[in-house]
Amino acid sequence: MNALPQNKDMQDKYYIGYYDGERLIAVMDLIMDFPDETTAFIGFFMTDVSIQNTGIGSGIIEDLCVCLAKIGISKVRLGWVKDNPQAEHF
């Protein structure tokens, strides 16, 4: 939860939970202005197994991109673990 790229600090990092009512269904690690001022970097994005393959995760990312575009972020990068086909497909 505290990992950061070089030259970034905690004011650039957001750890976000997404809820369905009171149930946590997804978490995201978001770093603003990395690697440049027009890019946001998602260090990880995980959804509860119960909502996987439903389109909810994609919807969360789409909504995030719309919000980020409104504040001048034109690119979003997603980190993923090599050899994880589900993450690579996403």
mmCIF file of the C-alpha atoms, coordinates in Angstrom:
data_MODEL
# 
_entry.id   MODEL 
# 
loop_
_atom_site.group_PDB 
_atom_site.id 
_atom_site.type_symbol 
_atom_site.label_atom_id 
_atom_site.label_alt_id 
_atom_site.label_comp_id 
_atom_site.label_asym_id 
_atom_site.label_entity_id 
_atom_site.label_seq_id 
_atom_site.pdbx_PDB_ins_code 
_atom_site.Cartn_x 
_atom_site.Cartn_y 
_atom_site.Cartn_z 
_atom_site.occupancy 
_atom_site.B_iso_or_equiv 
_atom_site.pdbx_formal_charge 
_atom_site.auth_seq_id 
_atom_site.auth_comp_id 
_atom_site.auth_asym_id 
_atom_site.auth_atom_id 
_atom_site.pdbx_PDB_model_num 
ATOM 1  C CA . MET A 1 1  ? 0.000   0.000   0.000   1.00 0.00 ? 1  MET A CA 1 
ATOM 2  C CA . ASN A 1 2  ? 2.970   2.312   0.387   1.00 0.00 ? 2  ASN A CA 1 
ATOM 3  C CA . ALA A 1 3  ? 5.034   1.325   -2.664  1.00 0.00 ? 3  ALA A CA 1 
ATOM 4  C CA . LEU A 1 4  ? 5.815   4.227   -4.988  1.00 0.00 ? 4  LEU A CA 1 
ATOM 5  C CA . PRO A 1 5  ? 7.921   4.780   -8.088  1.00 0.00 ? 5  PRO A CA 1 
ATOM 6  C CA . GLN A 1 6  ? 11.041  6.881   -7.770  1.00 0.00 ? 6  GLN A CA 1 
ATOM 7  C CA . ASN A 1 7  ? 10.360  10.641  -7.551  1.00 0.00 ? 7  ASN A CA 1 
ATOM 8  C CA . LYS A 1 8  ? 6.741   10.190  -6.412  1.00 0.00 ? 8  LYS A CA 1 
ATOM 9  C CA . ASP A 1 9  ? 5.352   10.694  -2.918  1.00 0.00 ? 9  ASP A CA 1 
ATOM 10 C CA . MET A 1 10 ? 2.213   9.739   -1.038  1.00 0.00 ? 10 MET A CA 1 
ATOM 11 C CA . GLN A 1 11 ? 0.305   12.848  -2.145  1.00 0.00 ? 11 GLN A CA 1 
ATOM 12 C CA . ASP A 1 12 ? 0.340   11.364  -5.678  1.00 0.00 ? 12 ASP A CA 1 
ATOM 13 C CA . LYS A 1 13 ? -1.048  7.980   -4.606  1.00 0.00 ? 13 LYS A CA 1 
ATOM 14 C CA . TYR A 1 14 ? -4.631  6.885   -4.039  1.00 0.00 ? 14 TYR A CA 1 
ATOM 15 C CA . TYR A 1 15 ? -5.750  3.558   -2.654  1.00 0.00 ? 15 TYR A CA 1 
ATOM 16 C CA . ILE A 1 16 ? -9.367  3.238   -3.703  1.00 0.00 ? 16 ILE A CA 1 
ATOM 17 C CA . GLY A 1 17 ? -12.091 0.819   -2.626  1.00 0.00 ? 17 GLY A CA 1 
ATOM 18 C CA . TYR A 1 18 ? -15.237 0.214   -4.667  1.00 0.00 ? 18 TYR A CA 1 
ATOM 19 C CA . TYR A 1 19 ? -18.311 -0.975  -2.840  1.00 0.00 ? 19 TYR A CA 1 
ATOM 20 C CA . ASP A 1 20 ? -21.653 -2.538  -3.644  1.00 0.00 ? 20 ASP A CA 1 
ATOM 21 C CA . GLY A 1 21 ? -23.539 -1.308  -0.615  1.00 0.00 ? 21 GLY A CA 1 
ATOM 22 C CA . GLU A 1 22 ? -21.288 -2.250  2.273   1.00 0.00 ? 22 GLU A CA 1 
ATOM 23 C CA . ARG A 1 23 ? -19.486 -5.056  0.411   1.00 0.00 ? 23 ARG A CA 1 
ATOM 24 C CA . LEU A 1 24 ? -16.021 -4.285  -0.983  1.00 0.00 ? 24 LEU A CA 1 
ATOM 25 C CA . ILE A 1 25 ? -15.985 -5.511  -4.592  1.00 0.00 ? 25 ILE A CA 1 
ATOM 26 C CA . ALA A 1 26 ? -12.800 -3.962  -6.003  1.00 0.00 ? 26 ALA A CA 1 
ATOM 27 C CA . VAL A 1 27 ? -9.602  -2.195  -4.969  1.00 0.00 ? 27 VAL A CA 1 
ATOM 28 C CA . MET A 1 28 ? -7.246  -0.017  -6.937  1.00 0.00 ? 28 MET A CA 1 
ATOM 29 C CA . ASP A 1 29 ? -3.814  1.508   -6.429  1.00 0.00 ? 29 ASP A CA 1 
ATOM 30 C CA . LEU A 1 30 ? -3.658  4.720   -8.513  1.00 0.00 ? 30 LEU A CA 1 
ATOM 31 C CA . ILE A 1 31 ? -0.648  6.996   -8.948  1.00 0.00 ? 31 ILE A CA 1 
ATOM 32 C CA . MET A 1 32 ? -1.248  10.365  -10.564 1.00 0.00 ? 32 MET A CA 1 
ATOM 33 C CA . ASP A 1 33 ? 1.121   12.060  -12.994 1.00 0.00 ? 33 ASP A CA 1 
ATOM 34 C CA . PHE A 1 34 ? 3.243   8.978   -13.608 1.00 0.00 ? 34 PHE A CA 1 
ATOM 35 C CA . PRO A 1 35 ? 5.314   8.488   -15.631 1.00 0.00 ? 35 PRO A CA 1 
ATOM 36 C CA . ASP A 1 36 ? 4.451   11.985  -16.868 1.00 0.00 ? 36 ASP A CA 1 
ATOM 37 C CA . GLU A 1 37 ? 1.955   14.761  -16.100 1.00 0.00 ? 37 GLU A CA 1 
ATOM 38 C CA . THR A 1 38 ? -0.677  13.485  -18.541 1.00 0.00 ? 38 THR A CA 1 
ATOM 39 C CA . THR A 1 39 ? -0.642  9.849   -17.391 1.00 0.00 ? 39 THR A CA 1 
ATOM 40 C CA . ALA A 1 40 ? -2.161  8.032   -14.422 1.00 0.00 ? 40 ALA A CA 1 
ATOM 41 C CA . PHE A 1 41 ? -0.754  4.631   -13.465 1.00 0.00 ? 41 PHE A CA 1 
ATOM 42 C CA . ILE A 1 42 ? -2.853  1.850   -11.982 1.00 0.00 ? 42 ILE A CA 1 
ATOM 43 C CA . GLY A 1 43 ? -0.386  -0.236  -9.991  1.00 0.00 ? 43 GLY A CA 1 
ATOM 44 C CA . PHE A 1 44 ? -3.012  -2.878  -9.395  1.00 0.00 ? 44 PHE A CA 1 
ATOM 45 C CA . PHE A 1 45 ? -6.722  -3.372  -9.818  1.00 0.00 ? 45 PHE A CA 1 
ATOM 46 C CA . MET A 1 46 ? -8.425  -6.365  -8.259  1.00 0.00 ? 46 MET A CA 1 
ATOM 47 C CA . THR A 1 47 ? -12.068 -7.351  -8.256  1.00 0.00 ? 47 THR A CA 1 
ATOM 48 C CA . ASP A 1 48 ? -13.919 -9.800  -6.076  1.00 0.00 ? 48 ASP A CA 1 
ATOM 49 C CA . VAL A 1 49 ? -14.266 -13.161 -7.810  1.00 0.00 ? 49 VAL A CA 1 
ATOM 50 C CA . SER A 1 50 ? -18.061 -12.824 -7.640  1.00 0.00 ? 50 SER A CA 1 
ATOM 51 C CA . ILE A 1 51 ? -18.056 -9.895  -10.102 1.00 0.00 ? 51 ILE A CA 1 
ATOM 52 C CA . GLN A 1 52 ? -15.337 -11.057 -12.472 1.00 0.00 ? 52 GLN A CA 1 
ATOM 53 C CA . ASN A 1 53 ? -16.400 -11.452 -16.122 1.00 0.00 ? 53 ASN A CA 1 
ATOM 54 C CA . THR A 1 54 ? -19.530 -9.349  -15.554 1.00 0.00 ? 54 THR A CA 1 
ATOM 55 C CA . GLY A 1 55 ? -18.263 -6.080  -17.055 1.00 0.00 ? 55 GLY A CA 1 
ATOM 56 C CA . ILE A 1 56 ? -18.241 -4.298  -13.701 1.00 0.00 ? 56 ILE A CA 1 
ATOM 57 C CA . GLY A 1 57 ? -14.444 -4.027  -13.605 1.00 0.00 ? 57 GLY A CA 1 
ATOM 58 C CA . SER A 1 58 ? -14.371 -2.647  -17.136 1.00 0.00 ? 58 SER A CA 1 
ATOM 59 C CA . GLY A 1 59 ? -17.092 -0.183  -16.166 1.00 0.00 ? 59 GLY A CA 1 
ATOM 60 C CA . ILE A 1 60 ? -15.065 1.005   -13.187 1.00 0.00 ? 60 ILE A CA 1 
ATOM 61 C CA . ILE A 1 61 ? -12.049 1.609   -15.433 1.00 0.00 ? 61 ILE A CA 1 
ATOM 62 C CA . GLU A 1 62 ? -14.162 3.382   -18.062 1.00 0.00 ? 62 GLU A CA 1 
ATOM 63 C CA . ASP A 1 63 ? -15.700 5.687   -15.431 1.00 0.00 ? 63 ASP A CA 1 
ATOM 64 C CA . LEU A 1 64 ? -12.253 6.385   -13.997 1.00 0.00 ? 64 LEU A CA 1 
ATOM 65 C CA . CYS A 1 65 ? -10.908 7.319   -17.434 1.00 0.00 ? 65 CYS A CA 1 
ATOM 66 C CA . VAL A 1 66 ? -13.796 9.754   -18.002 1.00 0.00 ? 66 VAL A CA 1 
ATOM 67 C CA . CYS A 1 67 ? -13.141 11.433  -14.642 1.00 0.00 ? 67 CYS A CA 1 
ATOM 68 C CA . LEU A 1 68 ? -9.389  11.597  -15.225 1.00 0.00 ? 68 LEU A CA 1 
ATOM 69 C CA . ALA A 1 69 ? -9.872  13.115  -18.694 1.00 0.00 ? 69 ALA A CA 1 
ATOM 70 C CA . LYS A 1 70 ? -11.826 15.951  -17.092 1.00 0.00 ? 70 LYS A CA 1 
ATOM 71 C CA . ILE A 1 71 ? -8.717  16.921  -15.111 1.00 0.00 ? 71 ILE A CA 1 
ATOM 72 C CA . GLY A 1 72 ? -6.276  16.658  -18.009 1.00 0.00 ? 72 GLY A CA 1 
ATOM 73 C CA . ILE A 1 73 ? -5.115  13.050  -17.798 1.00 0.00 ? 73 ILE A CA 1 
ATOM 74 C CA . SER A 1 74 ? -5.035  11.708  -21.365 1.00 0.00 ? 74 SER A CA 1 
ATOM 75 C CA . LYS A 1 75 ? -3.485  8.268   -20.724 1.00 0.00 ? 75 LYS A CA 1 
ATOM 76 C CA . VAL A 1 76 ? -3.965  5.526   -18.145 1.00 0.00 ? 76 VAL A CA 1 
ATOM 77 C CA . ARG A 1 77 ? -1.470  2.695   -17.764 1.00 0.00 ? 77 ARG A CA 1 
ATOM 78 C CA . LEU A 1 78 ? -2.235  -0.556  -15.995 1.00 0.00 ? 78 LEU A CA 1 
ATOM 79 C CA . GLY A 1 79 ? 0.445   -2.661  -14.361 1.00 0.00 ? 79 GLY A CA 1 
ATOM 80 C CA . TRP A 1 80 ? -0.145  -6.419  -14.489 1.00 0.00 ? 80 TRP A CA 1 
ATOM 81 C CA . VAL A 1 81 ? 1.681   -9.595  -13.588 1.00 0.00 ? 81 VAL A CA 1 
ATOM 82 C CA . LYS A 1 82 ? 3.366   -11.295 -16.525 1.00 0.00 ? 82 LYS A CA 1 
ATOM 83 C CA . ASP A 1 83 ? 1.883   -14.694 -17.424 1.00 0.00 ? 83 ASP A CA 1 
ATOM 84 C CA . ASN A 1 84 ? -1.490  -13.793 -15.866 1.00 0.00 ? 84 ASN A CA 1 
ATOM 85 C CA . PRO A 1 85 ? -3.774  -14.268 -18.892 1.00 0.00 ? 85 PRO A CA 1 
ATOM 86 C CA . GLN A 1 86 ? -6.831  -12.724 -17.218 1.00 0.00 ? 86 GLN A CA 1 
ATOM 87 C CA . ALA A 1 87 ? -4.940  -9.551  -16.340 1.00 0.00 ? 87 ALA A CA 1 
ATOM 88 C CA . GLU A 1 88 ? -3.290  -9.407  -19.750 1.00 0.00 ? 88 GLU A CA 1 
ATOM 89 C CA . HIS A 1 89 ? -6.671  -9.689  -21.488 1.00 0.00 ? 89 HIS A CA 1 
ATOM 90 C CA . PHE A 1 90 ? -8.155  -6.950  -19.295 1.00 0.00 ? 90 PHE A CA 1 
# 
